[in-house]
Amino acid sequence: MIWSLVKVLLFVVLVGALTLGAGLLLDTSGGIRVAVANFEFTLGPLQALIAALLLMLALWFVMKLVGFLIALLHFLNGDETAISRYFDRNRERKGYQAVGESLMALASGEARVALSRAGKAERYLNQPELTTLLIAQAAEQTGDSSRATEAYKALLGNDKTRFVGVRGLMNQKIAEGDRVTALKLAEKAFALKPRHPETQDILLQLQSEQADWKGARSTLGAKLKSGALPKAVYQRRDAVLALQEAKTLVDETASIEAQEAAIEANRLSPDLIPAAAMAARSYIAKGDAKHATRVLKKAWAARPHPDLAAAFAEIEPDETASQRLKRFKLLTALHPDHDETRMLLAELNIAAEEFPAARRALGDLPTRHPTARSLAIMAAIERGEGADDAVVRGWLARALTAPRGPQWCCDKCQNIHAAWGPVCDNCGGFDTLSWREPAESAGPSATGSELLPLIVGSPTPPPRVSDEPVQNADIVEGEALGRAAN
């Protein structure tokens, strides 16, 4: 560093001296007289300036010659690389200059300039781990995938650059849509650098897409060990993967293994609704109704869900509607004011033909938070109580245009799924599905179905008609609309 500072100071002094000398020469009117031996020269200002430049050039040449002579002496003394190092210094300077220009071109988006400078750097420098990578990235920006592939394959031959080459080829295969080859390359990259966060995420996503749940759980464990994942998140996602592994075992008719895997998934994350439902069904298959009830009760306490109610009904499939209504109090007593609990109680009462109790259980839900399910339940209650067909059709018409209520929605892309899954079918997000109400559009439907309630009649039951011969005109009009709808 001191030598560099000295050279900078010498350069500044030299520039200052030249500037001062040039000023003195221009101010000299008679010129400069030079006497050497028996010869005498008189130089004008311009001639003196030219002579000074030639003298500096001669000094530079002498310094280069002295450097070469010193390298030659070292070579004669046994240093076999002295002369080659002397010439390589200039090549390295030009090569690193080309590298800098290539990097600047890449940063500014000038891919073709970057590729040209990278090729120049490759000719001057003997550092393929640097120049080959520049060529690969520049070729990718220009769209020359074949040249980029060749460059990445060249990086595979060096232990220092093998990971970079595998990662580059992996990203190329992902961009091309070849997920199978990309998975194999991701596994190789993970073997080279198991603590690399990006490689862990890509490998986990590809394994999930290929249904390699066992491998995905191993990758998830590596993320936990490397500190890239909080323990609570790890437990939740490990439960998701364990659940999918259990479903795979069910598909392969390995009942005992599937039951154990489902129970393990529920143990890892008790609030995971699909895991609780599958674990309960595993206990039911074993004839263990007590543990099935305990699992479903704990999950319902965390969040009521229709899948949990369906699994709870399977515990006693042969019971009567009244018996089921009584047994379900274990669940309905946990969240009595929850919308799901209200609709469940209404459905159970309808099955037991207790229609007034069903209406009381449903409460003001059809008007406070109308959904397709709550309005359909209200139509069934009206039908059970003997209401007019126009009233029943009115509720059903409203159900056609009402929101569907909570569904499995992706938190990343907002896509709606008919059933829960570990990976979003639309965006590929892992563990992004949650049970909630999606955003509803406020615009009219393409078929004009929002006009159905006006066509088929009002869902509000008409007032009772007395025995008097004269009827209210509004009642007559309602009956006329009902007959027209029929």
Secondary structure in CASP SS format (residue, H / E / C, confidence):
PFRMAT SS
TARGET T0000
AUTHOR 0000-0000-0000
METHOD secondary structure of the structure
MODEL  1
M C 1.00
I H 1.00
W H 1.00
S H 1.00
L H 1.00
V H 1.00
K H 1.00
V H 1.00
L H 1.00
L H 1.00
F H 1.00
V H 1.00
V H 1.00
L H 1.00
V H 1.00
G H 1.00
A H 1.00
L H 1.00
T H 1.00
L H 1.00
G H 1.00
A H 1.00
G H 1.00
L H 1.00
L H 1.00
L H 1.00
D H 1.00
T C 1.00
S C 1.00
G C 1.00
G C 1.00
I E 1.00
R E 1.00
V E 1.00
A E 1.00
V E 1.00
A C 1.00
N C 1.00
F E 1.00
E E 1.00
F E 1.00
T E 1.00
L E 1.00
G C 1.00
P H 1.00
L H 1.00
Q H 1.00
A H 1.00
L H 1.00
I H 1.00
A H 1.00
A H 1.00
L H 1.00
L H 1.00
L H 1.00
M H 1.00
L H 1.00
A H 1.00
L H 1.00
W H 1.00
F H 1.00
V H 1.00
M H 1.00
K H 1.00
L H 1.00
V H 1.00
G H 1.00
F H 1.00
L H 1.00
I H 1.00
A H 1.00
L H 1.00
L H 1.00
H H 1.00
F H 1.00
L H 1.00
N C 1.00
G C 1.00
D C 1.00
E C 1.00
T C 1.00
A H 1.00
I H 1.00
S H 1.00
R H 1.00
Y H 1.00
F H 1.00
D H 1.00
R H 1.00
N H 1.00
R H 1.00
E H 1.00
R H 1.00
K H 1.00
G H 1.00
Y H 1.00
Q H 1.00
A H 1.00
V H 1.00
G H 1.00
E H 1.00
S H 1.00
L H 1.00
M H 1.00
A H 1.00
L H 1.00
A H 1.00
S C 1.00
G C 1.00
E C 1.00
A H 1.00
R H 1.00
V H 1.00
A H 1.00
L H 1.00
S H 1.00
R H 1.00
A H 1.00
G H 1.00
K H 1.00
A H 1.00
E H 1.00
R H 1.00
Y H 1.00
L C 1.00
N C 1.00
Q C 1.00
P H 1.00
E H 1.00
L H 1.00
T H 1.00
T H 1.00
L H 1.00
L H 1.00
I H 1.00
A H 1.00
Q H 1.00
A H 1.00
A H 1.00
E H 1.00
Q H 1.00
T H 1.00
G C 1.00
D C 1.00
S H 1.00
S H 1.00
R H 1.00
A H 1.00
T H 1.00
E H 1.00
A H 1.00
Y H 1.00
K H 1.00
A H 1.00
L H 1.00
L C 1.00
G C 1.00
N C 1.00
D C 1.00
K C 1.00
T C 1.00
R H 1.00
F H 1.00
V H 1.00
G H 1.00
V H 1.00
R H 1.00
G H 1.00
L H 1.00
M H 1.00
N H 1.00
Q H 1.00
K H 1.00
I H 1.00
A H 1.00
E H 1.00
G C 1.00
D C 1.00
R H 1.00
V H 1.00
T H 1.00
A H 1.00
L H 1.00
K H 1.00
L H 1.00
A H 1.00
E H 1.00
K H 1.00
A H 1.00
F H 1.00
A H 1.00
L H 1.00
K C 1.00
P C 1.00
R C 1.00
H C 1.00
P H 1.00
E H 1.00
T H 1.00
Q H 1.00
D H 1.00
I H 1.00
L H 1.00
L H 1.00
Q H 1.00
L H 1.00
Q H 1.00
S H 1.00
E H 1.00
Q C 1.00
A C 1.00
D C 1.00
W H 1.00
K H 1.00
G H 1.00
A H 1.00
R H 1.00
S H 1.00
T H 1.00
L H 1.00
G H 1.00
A H 1.00
K H 1.00
L H 1.00
K H 1.00
S C 1.00
G C 1.00
A C 1.00
L C 1.00
P C 1.00
K H 1.00
A H 1.00
V H 1.00
Y H 1.00
Q H 1.00
R H 1.00
R H 1.00
D H 1.00
A H 1.00
V H 1.00
L H 1.00
A H 1.00
L H 1.00
Q H 1.00
E H 1.00
A H 1.00
K H 1.00
T H 1.00
L H 1.00
V H 1.00
D H 1.00
E C 1.00
T C 1.00
A C 1.00
S H 1.00
I H 1.00
E H 1.00
A H 1.00
Q H 1.00
E H 1.00
A H 1.00
A H 1.00
I H 1.00
E H 1.00
A H 1.00
N H 1.00
R H 1.00
L H 1.00
S C 1.00
P C 1.00
D C 1.00
L C 1.00
I H 1.00
P H 1.00
A H 1.00
A H 1.00
A H 1.00
M H 1.00
A H 1.00
A H 1.00
R H 1.00
S H 1.00
Y H 1.00
I H 1.00
A H 1.00
K H 1.00
G C 1.00
D C 1.00
A H 1.00
K H 1.00
H H 1.00
A H 1.00
T H 1.00
R H 1.00
V H 1.00
L H 1.00
K H 1.00
K H 1.00
A H 1.00
W H 1.00
A H 1.00
A H 1.00
R C 1.00
P C 1.00
H C 1.00
P H 1.00
D H 1.00
L H 1.00
A H 1.00
A H 1.00
A H 1.00
F H 1.00
A H 1.00
E C 1.00
I C 1.00
E C 1.00
P C 1.00
D C 1.00
E C 1.00
T C 1.00
A H 1.00
S H 1.00
Q H 1.00
R H 1.00
L H 1.00
K H 1.00
R H 1.00
F C 1.00
K H 1.00
L H 1.00
L H 1.00
T H 1.00
A C 1.00
L C 1.00
H C 1.00
P C 1.00
D C 1.00
H C 1.00
D H 1.00
E H 1.00
T H 1.00
R H 1.00
M H 1.00
L H 1.00
L H 1.00
A H 1.00
E H 1.00
L H 1.00
N H 1.00
I H 1.00
A H 1.00
A C 1.00
E C 1.00
E C 1.00
F H 1.00
P H 1.00
A H 1.00
A H 1.00
R H 1.00
R H 1.00
A H 1.00
L H 1.00
G C 1.00
D C 1.00
L H 1.00
P H 1.00
T H 1.00
R H 1.00
H C 1.00
P C 1.00
T C 1.00
A H 1.00
R H 1.00
S H 1.00
L H 1.00
A H 1.00
I H 1.00
M H 1.00
A H 1.00
A H 1.00
I H 1.00
E H 1.00
R H 1.00
G H 1.00
E C 1.00
G C 1.00
A C 1.00
D C 1.00
D H 1.00
A H 1.00
V H 1.00
V H 1.00
R H 1.00
G H 1.00
W H 1.00
L H 1.00
A H 1.00
R H 1.00
A H 1.00
L H 1.00
T H 1.00
A C 1.00
P C 1.00
R C 1.00
G C 1.00
P C 1.00
Q E 1.00
W E 1.00
C E 1.00
C E 1.00
D C 1.00
K C 1.00
C C 1.00
Q C 1.00
N C 1.00
I E 1.00
H E 1.00
A C 1.00
A C 1.00
W C 1.00
G C 1.00
P C 1.00
V E 1.00
C C 1.00
D C 1.00
N C 1.00
C C 1.00
G C 1.00
G C 1.00
F E 1.00
D C 1.00
T C 1.00
L E 1.00
S E 1.00
W E 1.00
R E 1.00
E C 1.00
P C 1.00
A C 1.00
E C 1.00
S C 1.00
A C 1.00
G C 1.00
P C 1.00
S C 1.00
A C 1.00
T C 1.00
G C 1.00
S H 1.00
E H 1.00
L H 1.00
L H 1.00
P H 1.00
L H 1.00
I H 1.00
V H 1.00
G C 1.00
S C 1.00
P C 1.00
T C 1.00
P C 1.00
P C 1.00
P C 1.00
R C 1.00
V C 1.00
S C 1.00
D C 1.00
E C 1.00
P C 1.00
V C 1.00
Q C 1.00
N C 1.00
A H 1.00
D H 1.00
I H 1.00
V H 1.00
E H 1.00
G H 1.00
E H 1.00
A H 1.00
L H 1.00
G H 1.00
R H 1.00
A H 1.00
A H 1.00
N C 1.00
END
